[in-house]
Every structure is written in structure tokens, then in C-alpha cells.
Amino acid sequence: MVDSFLNEYNLPYPDPIHPIIVHFVIAMILFSVLCDLLGFLTRRNRFFEVSWWNLVVASVSIFFAILFGQFEAALAEPYEAARPVLQLHTLIGWSLGALVVGMTAWRSYLRLHNPLKVPPVYLGAGLLLSGLVCYQVLLGAKLVWVYGLHTSPVVEATRKGLLR
Amino acid sequence: MNPRLLELGLPLGPNGLPYPIPIHPNLVHLTLGLFIIAVVFDLAGAFYPVERSLIKFFGIPAGRANFFDVGWYNLVAAAGITFFTVAAGFFEIMLANPPAGIRSAWGWLALPTMLWHGVGGVLLLATIVGLTVWRGMQRFIWRKGQSRQVQWGYLGACVLTIGALYLHGTLGAQMGSEFAIHNTAAGLLRQGKSPNTLK
């Protein structure tokens, strides 16, 4: 059985990896948008470069975040109450993958044309993206801290058949 | 948890907190993401002569000074946010109800895991703030105008700090997934209730 490969968190490795990779998506997107706002307001264009690099890091990281997210979701064995939250987190996760890469392409286009300027419409889109990222973090935090997926007491209860 | 804390009259949920989701683990995303990427970019700046051909090959318009800008601003942001990460951590550690008798993958009990994570958190905050001051001295005084803005010793200290953060984060992950501190579903199971009653 596959079970013999899985530890008390129902994972084949010591700790969940998805929640670690998302550090580099969450922090980088929020900081990128903050730096664009700072650059826009202070007219100090070095903030724009910092913003762009952070967005590039987020774009690369989100690929791995989705990869490990899918893997760990497949092993999560969500019980009834947790299922819709995991589904919504998955749906928004994939959408964010496309949105973040799209934003990076847009931001790179702007940077190539004029590295000293960012139009307000991009800043607005950045704020909307930040809002969606925060909502996604909330859903992910719920999966771990409210529903307890991949935590030992919940995995144990699921294995004993107490939780479906 | 110190039972006298109940005298505060906070309305604690099944997760032992007066709100649904712990705050500290969410701020940790920002501390770690910003600090590690700051170091990565300072390393990229320091080793710029090595990767220059790669950057040219891909045609990325990127200057060495920009790498050090990312290294500096990300570090400043990490230092700023970490005060809140540690403050939230201490609030939540004081309300924690660590389970007795369970041992982590490291063979540690919940209480020492929690205590070391608390002590480590303060030391790491001091370290990150100290590194930020060191980094600022290099940027604005000692190495101002030099093509390599950071000292090798500084980069070494940063890499060691990332190692310490890894160990520290492992303790934190064990508190969350192993001891299930401040976990709602685990709290309900302990009370003999089903997490399926959650909305």
C-alpha cells in the first residue's frame, strides 16, 4: 500500500512544502505592489526595479507553489466540511497562477518601454491582485489552522474512520 | 497557558484564540519571503561577474546596482514586519495550551519546543535588525559607490541566519502540525466534537 510511504501528516516527506513555497509568492507580490506605490508617490524610480524583480520571483515561485499545492491537496483527504474550501483554494490558486504571470508580462512590457513610470491603471490592478492574494492566504490558513489538513490529530482521526 | 490569562475575559474559541485564524503564521510568510529574497539578491549582486554572461545571453536588462537595491529594500521590509511577527507570536504563545506526552520528530515535548521557538524568535528579530543596520552601514558609508556593495562576511552571516531560520521554522511547523497548537479541528477533536460541524 501507498500508506507505508506516508508519515503522520499523510506526506512522503517530513513537513508540508506548499506553505513554505508560498512565502515567496505572498511576500513578493505584496511587496512588489507596495514598491510600485512608493515609486509612484515618491518618484524614486529605484522602487520600480525592486518591484519588478520581486514580481519575477513571485512568477517563478507560483509555479512550484501550484505544483506542491496540487500534490499535497491530493494527499489531504479533506473531510466534508473542508472540501469546498479546498476546492475554492485550488480554483483561485490556478487563477492566480495565470494572473501573476500575466501581471509580470504587463509589468515587464511597461518596464521595457519606460522604466521610470508606472500608470495608475497598473497600480489599481496591483491592488486588486493583492486583495485576491490576501483572500487566498485566508483560505489556505483556514485549511491548515481551522480544518487541520495534514496535521497529526486530523490525519489520525481520518485514518481511524472517525472523520469523513 | 497560564490560567490567570482567563481573567482577561477574552472570548476564546476552540483554537484557544479570540479570533478564528492565528496571525503569527501568516506574518511569517512576509518575514521569511522578504529576508531570504533579500539575501538571494545580495548574493546575485556579489556574484554578478559570474552570472553576467547568463544575463547577457537571456537579454535581461538588469544592472548590478538593482540587485543591491532589492537586497536592501527587501531587508528593511523584513526587519520592519518582523516586529509584528514576533509580537503576534508572543500573544499566541501565551494563549497556547501545549499537549502533554506527545513528542515531535526531534523527540522534543511541546513545552520545550514552544519555549525555544519563543526564545529563538526574539534572537532572530535582534539578528535581522542587526543585519539591517550592518547592511545600511555598508550601503551608505563603508562601501558607498563600490561596485560590490556587501562584504563577504555579511553574506556569510546572512546564510547562517537562513540556516537558523530553517531550524526555527521547523520548530514552528511542529507546533502547528504535530502539537496542533491553536488548531480549531484538533481542539474540537480533543473536546470529542467533530470538525465536520465547522462551517
Interface residues (C-beta under 8 A of the other chain):
Chain A: E8 Y9 P14 D15 P16 I20 V22 H23 F24 V25 I26 A27 M28 L30 F31 L34 C35 R46 F47 E49 V50 W53 N54 V57 Y79 E80 A81 A82 L112 V137 L138 A141 K142 V144 W145 V146 Y147 G148 H150 T151 S152 P153 V154 A157 L162 L163 R164
Chain B: N15 P20 I21 P22 P25 N26 V28 H29 L30 L32 G33 L34 I36 I37 F41 P61 N66 F67 D69 V70 Y73 N74 A77 A105 G169 T170 A173 G176 S177 E178 A180 H182 N183 T184 A185 A186 L189 R190 S194 P195 N196 T197 L198 K199
